[in-house]
Amino acid sequence: MNKPLRRIAIFCGLLVLALLVRDNYLQYVKADSLRTDPLNRRVSIERYAAPRGDIIVDGNPVTGSVEVKHGDFKYKRTYKNGPMWAPVTGFSSQAFGGTQLENLDDGILTGNDDRLFFRNTLDMITGKPKQGGNVVTTLNGAAQKAAYNGLKAVGGKGAVAALDPATGKILALASYPSYDPSSFAGNTDADAKARNKLLKENNPADPMLNRALRETYPPGSTFKVVTAAAALENGLYTSPDQRTNSPLPYIMPGTTTPLPNEGNLPCKDAPMRVALQYSCNTVFGKIGADLGNAKMLAEAKKFGFDAQQFTPVRSNASVFSDNMNASQTALSSIGQYNTAATPLQMAMVASAVANDGKLMKPYMVDELEASNLDPVEKTKPQEMSRPLSAQNAQMLQSMMETVVEKGTGTNARIPNVKVGGKTGTAQHG
């Protein structure tokens, strides 16, 4: 071979080598980034080429999919009783992505999760189209309906969280006002307008805010349950019927300001049972100041305060502050000052007391399953902490039962059922 031909052959060989290197780089090194690139429309087209799996409550789907008659996205999401279930499902939109369970379990719902590889391979061999799996929740439909309808009847803004104390299963998670995720599940101008109307800057009611998980409120007198637990756990008082050292009026430490009660109540030196029954600010404020910030903070953290919770949907951290003086600790111990809690957090407090002092991790997904209903993953109940001993929890249970039997919570009484609780109001804003 003469020299010019040899040079051309070498040059062509280098071109082929460069092509092979580039091809392997794109197919292996850059594969994931190209696959997930939002500008790669093929991915989105494939994503909406088949119906999504469903989110299940009480054995029935609360979601669905419908074929779209326009555009290149074949299916879009639908919701049954969308506003009621939005705090659980979140939304899945062709234009705006997804939130909450629709986002966190998207791989299962679309059928793209690695754990569905065997199922997808079998379907491919047998000629079946790829199908999404299902997310089976812990929610109770009747409890959710009662919670949502109750909030709707009252109006305003609010939320409800209900747990199974023994397992941590979330039975109800309602928020009001709410929204219908179906209204912007597509990819049209109408969907964009519908979502725009729901945004906080355009709707002061902020219906897309999941108040059960993402809004913190002053817990007010409901926090006195935590303060009572701290008193028992630290030995400040050993019985719910032991008289407390609680003067009336009670002047907050370092101030000339009395801590008021709501009316002329029998709060002077009242036992904790009576103090909880009448919701005595003076008794529980002084308990908090006597214990001190460090002990109150430690007890609050055992109940889950100052930490985010993942259900798996994230819940904002509730707050009990550090580095407070005695009067600030007194106010925080009655659920005021900087103390703030999500509805889920206060449900966790009640559930730990009801479960003899054992706090279970809250969760809303019971099981993930493949399209043929084979289990993919099952959630096991998990203990988070023990905020109080079984003995102290049982004493606190009896105190909360007194609140409902003949205290501020008599509206919660149910004939022939033993009910415990704690009412609470707070200054907010």
RAHU-V510885 format. One record per pair of residues at least 12 apart in sequence whose ideal C-beta (glycine too) atoms are under 10 Angstrom apart, sorted by the first residue. I is the first residue (numbers start at 0). GAP is how many residues later the second one is. Records with the same first field share a line. If there is no record, write none. Layout:
I: GAP, GAP
This chain:
37: 59
40: 31, 32
41: 30
43: 28, 29, 50, 143
44: 26, 27, 28, 29
45: 28, 64, 66, 84
46: 26, 27, 28, 47, 59, 63, 64, 65
47: 17, 20, 23, 24, 25, 26, 27, 28, 29, 44, 46, 62, 138, 139
48: 23, 24, 25, 26, 61, 80, 81
49: 15, 24, 25, 60, 61, 79, 80, 81, 82
50: 12, 13, 14, 15, 16, 23, 24, 25, 26, 27, 58, 59, 60, 78, 80, 81
51: 12, 13, 23, 24, 25, 26, 40, 46, 50, 54, 56, 57, 58, 59, 79, 80, 81, 82
52: 12, 52, 53, 55, 56, 57, 58, 63, 78, 79, 80, 81, 82, 315, 316, 317, 318
53: 26, 35, 55, 78, 79, 80, 81, 82
54: 24, 30, 33, 34, 35, 37, 45, 46, 47, 50, 54, 79, 80, 81, 82, 84, 310
55: 78, 79, 80, 81, 83, 309, 310, 311, 313
56: 23, 24, 28, 31, 32, 79, 80, 81, 82, 83, 84, 87
57: 78, 79, 81, 82, 83, 84, 86
58: 77, 82
59: 20, 81
60: 17, 18, 19, 73, 74
61: 17, 18, 19, 20, 22, 23, 26, 27, 75, 77, 79, 82
62: 14, 15, 16, 17, 19, 22, 26, 29, 38, 39, 46, 71, 72, 118, 119
63: 12, 13, 14, 15, 16, 118
64: 12, 13, 27, 44, 67, 120
65: 12, 116, 119, 120
67: 26, 117, 118, 119, 120
69: 116, 117, 118
70: 23, 115, 116, 117
71: 115
72: 21, 22, 113, 114
74: 19, 110
75: 16, 17, 18, 19, 106, 108, 109, 110, 111, 112, 115
76: 12, 14, 15, 16, 17, 21, 25, 32, 104, 105, 107, 108, 109
77: 14, 102, 103, 104, 107
78: 12, 13, 23, 101, 102, 103, 104, 106
79: 102
80: 60, 63, 64, 67, 99
81: 96, 97, 98, 99, 100, 101, 103
82: 65, 69, 91, 92, 93, 94, 95, 96, 97, 98, 99, 100, 124
83: 57, 60, 61, 63, 64, 65, 67, 68, 90, 91, 92, 94, 96
84: 16, 52, 54, 56, 59, 63, 88, 89, 93, 95, 96
85: 13, 14, 62, 87, 88, 89, 92, 93, 94, 95, 96, 121, 122, 124
86: 13, 57, 60, 61, 72, 73, 74, 85, 86, 87, 88, 89, 91, 122, 123, 124, 125, 126, 127, 226, 277
87: 12, 13, 14, 47, 49, 50, 51, 56, 82, 84, 85, 86, 87, 122, 124, 223, 225, 276, 277
88: 12, 13, 46, 48, 50, 92, 224
89: 12, 13, 14, 15, 91, 118, 120, 223
90: 12, 88, 89, 90, 91, 92, 93, 94, 104, 107, 117
91: 14, 17, 18, 89, 93
92: 88, 89, 90, 91, 92, 93, 94, 98, 99, 101, 102
93: 90, 91, 92, 93, 94, 97
94: 89, 90, 91, 92, 93, 94, 96, 97, 100
95: 88, 89, 91, 95, 96, 99
97: 83
98: 82, 109, 111, 214
99: 81, 110, 113, 211, 212, 213, 214, 264
100: 34, 36, 210, 211, 212, 263, 264
101: 33, 79, 83
102: 210
103: 31, 206, 207, 208, 209, 210, 261
104: 27, 28, 29, 30, 207, 260, 263, 272
105: 26, 29
106: 25, 26, 261
107: 24, 25, 26, 27, 257, 260, 261, 262, 263, 268, 269
108: 23, 24, 25, 26, 259
109: 20, 21, 22, 23
110: 12, 18, 19, 20, 21, 22, 259, 260
111: 18, 20, 21
112: 19, 20, 255, 257, 263, 264
114: 18, 253, 255, 261, 262
115: 14, 15, 16, 17, 252, 253, 254, 255, 258, 260
117: 252, 256
118: 12, 14, 251, 252, 253, 255, 257
119: 250, 251
121: 248, 250
122: 247, 248, 249
127: 243, 244
128: 242
129: 241
130: 239, 240, 241
131: 238, 239
132: 235, 236, 237, 238, 239, 240, 241, 242, 243, 244
133: 233, 234, 235, 236, 237, 239, 242
134: 229, 230, 231, 232, 233, 234, 241
135: 229, 230, 231, 232, 233, 237, 239, 242, 243
136: 32, 33, 34, 36, 226, 227, 228, 229, 230
137: 25, 26, 29, 30, 31, 32, 33, 35, 173, 224, 225, 226, 227, 228, 229, 241
138: 23, 30, 31, 32, 33, 34, 35, 225, 226, 227
139: 22, 24, 29, 30, 31, 32
140: 30, 31
141: 29, 30
142: 17, 19, 27, 28, 29, 30, 31
143: 16, 18, 26, 27, 28, 29, 30
144: 27, 29
145: 14, 16, 26, 28
146: 12, 13, 14, 15, 24, 25, 26, 27, 28, 29, 65
147: 12, 24, 25, 26, 27, 28, 30
148: 25, 27
149: 24, 26
150: 23, 24, 25, 26, 27, 60
151: 22, 24, 25, 26
152: 23
153: 22
154: 21, 22
155: 20, 21, 49
156: 18, 19, 20, 48, 49, 50, 52, 54, 58, 60
157: 16, 17, 18, 19, 53, 54, 57, 59, 185
158: 14, 15, 16, 17, 19, 50, 51, 52, 53, 54, 55, 56, 58, 183, 184, 185
159: 12, 13, 14, 15, 16, 51, 52, 183, 184, 187
160: 12, 13, 14, 50, 51, 52, 150, 154, 181, 182, 183, 184, 185, 186, 187, 189, 190, 201
161: 12, 50, 181, 182, 185, 188, 189
162: 181, 184, 185, 187, 188, 189, 191, 192, 196, 197, 199, 200
163: 187, 190, 191, 196, 198, 217
164: 182, 183, 185, 186, 187, 188, 189, 190, 191, 193, 194, 195
165: 185, 188, 189, 190, 192, 194, 215
166: 184, 188, 193, 194, 195, 196, 199, 212, 213, 214, 215
167: 143, 180, 183, 187, 190, 191, 192, 193, 194, 195, 196, 211, 213, 214, 215, 216
168: 191, 193, 194, 195, 196, 197, 210, 212
169: 42, 43, 141, 143, 174, 177, 192, 193, 194, 195, 196
170: 176, 193
171: 40, 175
172: 37, 38, 39, 40, 138, 140, 142, 170, 171, 174, 189, 191
173: 36, 37, 38, 169
174: 32, 33, 34, 35, 36, 37, 38, 39, 40, 168
175: 29, 31, 35, 36
176: 21, 26, 28, 29, 30, 31, 32, 34
177: 20, 27, 29, 30, 31, 32, 33
178: 15, 16, 18, 19, 24, 26, 27, 28, 29, 30
179: 14, 18, 27
180: 14, 17, 27
181: 12
182: 12, 14, 15
183: 12, 13, 14
194: 13
209: 103, 104, 105, 106, 132, 134
210: 131, 132
211: 99, 101, 103, 130, 131, 132, 135
212: 95, 96, 98, 100, 101, 102, 103, 129, 130, 131, 132, 149, 151
213: 99, 100, 101, 102, 128, 130
214: 101, 125, 126, 127, 128
215: 99, 100, 101, 102, 103, 123, 124, 125, 126, 127, 129
216: 101, 118, 122, 123, 124, 125, 126, 128, 129, 207, 209, 211
217: 101, 114, 116, 117, 118, 119, 120, 121, 122, 123, 206, 207, 208, 209, 210, 211
218: 86, 99, 101, 115, 116, 117, 120, 121, 122, 123, 124, 126, 127, 130, 203, 205, 207
219: 59, 61, 114, 115, 116, 119, 121, 126, 202, 203, 204, 205, 206, 207, 208
220: 41, 55, 58, 59, 60, 63, 113, 114, 115, 182, 187, 201, 202, 203, 204, 205
221: 57, 112, 113, 119, 123, 124, 127, 128, 199, 200, 201, 202, 203, 204
222: 61, 65, 73, 77, 80, 82, 95, 97, 109, 110, 111, 112, 113, 116, 117, 118, 122, 123, 126, 199, 201, 203
223: 48, 51, 52, 55, 56, 57, 59, 60, 61, 63, 64, 109, 110, 111, 175, 179, 198, 199, 200
224: 51, 59, 78, 110, 121, 124, 125, 127, 128, 171, 174, 175, 178, 195, 196, 197, 199
225: 58, 62, 70, 73, 74, 76, 77, 79, 94, 107, 109, 113, 115, 120, 123, 126, 127, 161, 162, 170
226: 45, 48, 49, 56, 57, 58, 59, 60, 61, 64, 69, 72, 73, 103, 105, 106, 107, 108
227: 12, 44, 45, 47, 48, 55, 56, 59, 71, 105, 125, 160, 164, 167, 168, 171, 172, 194
228: 70, 71, 73, 74, 120, 123, 124, 128, 158, 159, 160, 163, 164, 166, 167
229: 54, 57, 58, 61, 62, 65, 66, 67, 68, 69, 70, 72, 73, 103, 157, 158
230: 13, 41, 52, 53, 56, 57, 59, 60, 64, 65, 68, 102, 161, 165
231: 40, 67, 156, 157, 159, 160, 161, 163, 164, 167
232: 58, 62, 65, 66, 69, 124, 153, 154, 155, 156, 159, 160
233: 53, 56, 57, 58, 61, 62, 64, 65
235: 36, 51, 54, 55, 59
236: 34, 35, 50, 53, 158
237: 153, 154, 157
238: 32, 33, 34, 156
239: 31, 32, 33, 34, 35, 36, 152, 154, 155, 156, 157, 158, 159, 162
240: 30, 31, 32, 33, 154, 157, 158
241: 29, 30, 31
242: 25, 26, 27, 28, 29, 31
243: 23, 24, 25, 26, 27, 28, 30, 31, 36, 38, 39, 40, 42, 43, 46
244: 24, 38, 41, 42, 45
245: 21, 22, 23, 24, 25, 26, 29, 34, 36, 37, 38, 39, 40, 41, 44
246: 20, 21, 22, 35, 36, 39
247: 13, 17, 18, 19, 20, 21, 22, 32, 34, 35
248: 12, 18, 19, 33
249: 17, 18, 30, 31, 32, 33, 35, 36, 39, 80
250: 31, 35, 76
251: 30, 33, 34, 37, 73, 74, 75, 76, 77, 78, 79
252: 32, 33, 36, 37, 72, 73, 74, 75, 76, 77
253: 35, 71, 72, 73, 74
254: 70, 71, 72, 75
256: 70
257: 23, 24
258: 21, 22, 23, 24, 25, 26, 27, 30, 68, 71, 72, 75, 77
259: 21, 22, 25
260: 14, 17, 18, 19, 20, 21, 22, 24
261: 16, 17, 18, 19, 146, 163
262: 15, 16
264: 12, 13, 14, 15, 16, 17, 18
265: 12, 14
266: 12, 13, 14, 15, 16, 17
267: 12, 14, 15
268: 13, 14
269: 12, 13
270: 12, 128
271: 12, 15, 123, 124, 127
272: 122, 123, 125, 126, 127, 128, 129, 130, 134
273: 125, 128, 133
274: 12, 124
275: 120, 123, 124, 126, 127, 131, 132, 133, 146, 147
276: 122, 123, 125, 126, 127, 128, 129, 130, 131, 132, 145
277: 125, 128, 129, 130
278: 55, 124, 128, 129, 130, 143, 144, 145, 146
279: 54
280: 49, 50, 52, 53, 54, 55
281: 48, 52
282: 51
283: 46, 49, 50, 51
284: 41, 42, 44, 45, 46, 47, 48, 49, 51
285: 40, 44, 47
286: 42, 43, 46, 47
287: 36, 38, 39, 40, 41, 42, 43, 44, 45, 46
288: 35, 36, 37, 38, 39, 40, 41, 42, 43, 44
289: 36, 39, 40, 43
290: 38, 42
291: 32, 34, 37
292: 27, 28, 29, 30, 31, 32, 33, 35, 36, 39, 40
293: 28, 29, 30, 35
294: 34
295: 24, 25, 28, 33, 34, 36, 37, 43
296: 23, 24, 25, 26, 27, 32, 35
297: 22, 89
298: 21, 34, 88, 89
299: 18, 19, 20, 21, 32, 33, 39, 41, 45, 49, 87
300: 19, 84, 86
301: 50, 55, 57, 82, 83, 84, 85, 86
302: 15, 17, 38, 42, 43, 45, 46, 47, 48, 49, 50, 56, 81, 82, 84, 85
303: 13, 14, 37, 38, 40, 41, 42, 44, 45, 48, 55, 57, 58, 80, 81, 83
304: 12, 13, 14, 15, 16, 34, 35, 36, 40, 43, 44
305: 12, 13, 14, 15, 16
306: 38, 77
307: 34
308: 33, 35, 36, 39, 52, 53, 54, 75
309: 51, 52, 53
310: 33, 50, 51, 52, 53, 54
311: 51, 52, 53, 67
312: 31, 50, 51, 52
314: 27, 28, 29, 30, 33, 47
315: 24, 25, 26, 28, 29
316: 23, 24, 25, 28
317: 21, 22, 23, 24, 25, 26, 27, 28, 30, 31
318: 13, 19, 20, 21, 22, 23, 26
319: 12, 13, 15, 17, 18, 19, 20, 21
320: 16, 17, 18, 19
321: 16
323: 13, 14, 15
333: 90, 92
334: 89, 90, 91, 92
335: 90, 91, 92
338: 87
339: 86, 88
340: 83
343: 18
344: 17
345: 76, 78
346: 15
347: 12, 13, 14, 36, 37, 39
348: 38, 73
349: 50, 70, 71, 72
351: 32, 33, 34, 35, 36, 41, 44
352: 34, 35, 39, 40, 41, 42, 43, 44, 46, 47, 67, 69
353: 39, 42, 43, 46, 66
354: 28, 31, 35, 38, 42
355: 30, 32, 33, 34, 35, 36, 37, 38, 41
356: 28, 29, 30, 31, 32, 33, 34, 35, 36, 37, 39, 40
357: 25, 26, 27, 28, 29, 30, 32, 35
358: 24, 25, 26, 27, 28, 29
359: 21, 22, 23, 24, 25
360: 18, 19, 20, 21, 22, 23, 24
361: 20, 22
362: 16, 17, 18, 19
363: 15
364: 12, 13, 14
365: 12, 13
366: 12
395: 24, 26
396: 21, 23
397: 20, 22
398: 21, 23
399: 19, 20, 21, 22
400: 17, 18, 19, 20
401: 18
402: 16, 17, 18, 19, 20
403: 13, 14, 15, 16, 17, 18, 19
404: 13, 14, 15
406: 14, 15, 16
407: 13, 14, 15, 16, 17
408: 12, 13, 14, 15
409: 13
410: 12
